[in-house]
Amino acid sequence: MQKVIENWKLNKGLLASKMEMPTGTFCNKLNPKHPTKFSDAEIVKLKGILIELQNDLDGVTDIEFNEALNIITNK
């Protein structure tokens, strides 16, 4: 999960806010070199937040087949 957050440069402050924890604490728990880690409950909550993001993205990235076909054929 840490790799996805880093690769996509997701807003850690926003994720921390949605997790209801300070940004510093969130970043420490995300850092593999730091001794504190996410609890099982926190992992479930973070996954839920990422699923919300996925659902929001699905809503704006859907391409209807007929729309795509129309774009391809009108070029």
N, C-alpha and C positions, 0 to 999 in steps of 0.2 A: 504494500500500500504506500509505503514511504517513497518508493521509486516512482509510482504514478504521480504522487503529489509533487515531487521534485521535477520530473520530466515535463509536466504540464504547467509548472510554476503556479499551482493553485494558491489562492490567497489563504495563507495560514492563519492570519488574523481573523478572517471570516469563519474558517473552519473551527478555530478555537472558540469563537463567540457562539457558534451553533452547538458546540460541545459544552458550553457554559463553563469554560476554564480560561485562565489567563493565557495570552499568546505565548509568553515565555515557557510556561508549563507544557503547553501543547508542543512547542518546538523541541523542548528537552526530551519529551517522551517519543518524539519522532526521530530523534538523533540516535543512531545505533551505538554510539560511543558513550552515551549518557546512561547512568545506572537506573534511572526511572523508566518504566515502560507503561504502556497502556494496559489497563485491566481488561479482562474479558468483556465486561459490560461496556467499557469505553470503546473497545474495538467494534462491538455490535452497533453502538451509537454512531461511530464514524462511518461504518459501512452504510448505515441507513441514510446519513447525510449525503454520501456519494451516490447512493441510489436516487435520492431526490434530484441531485444534479443531473444524473443520467436521464431521468424522466423529463426534466425541463429541456434538456438538449434534444431528446427524441421529439418533443413537441415542435421544435423549430427547425429540425433537420429532415423531417419527413419529405420525401420527394414522391409524388404520385406518379405512377407508371405512365399515364396518358400525358401528364405535364412533361416528363422527361422525354418521351417519344416525340412530342411536339417540338421541343427545343432541338432535338437531334435532327429532325427532318426539315426544319426551317433554316438550317445553316447553309 
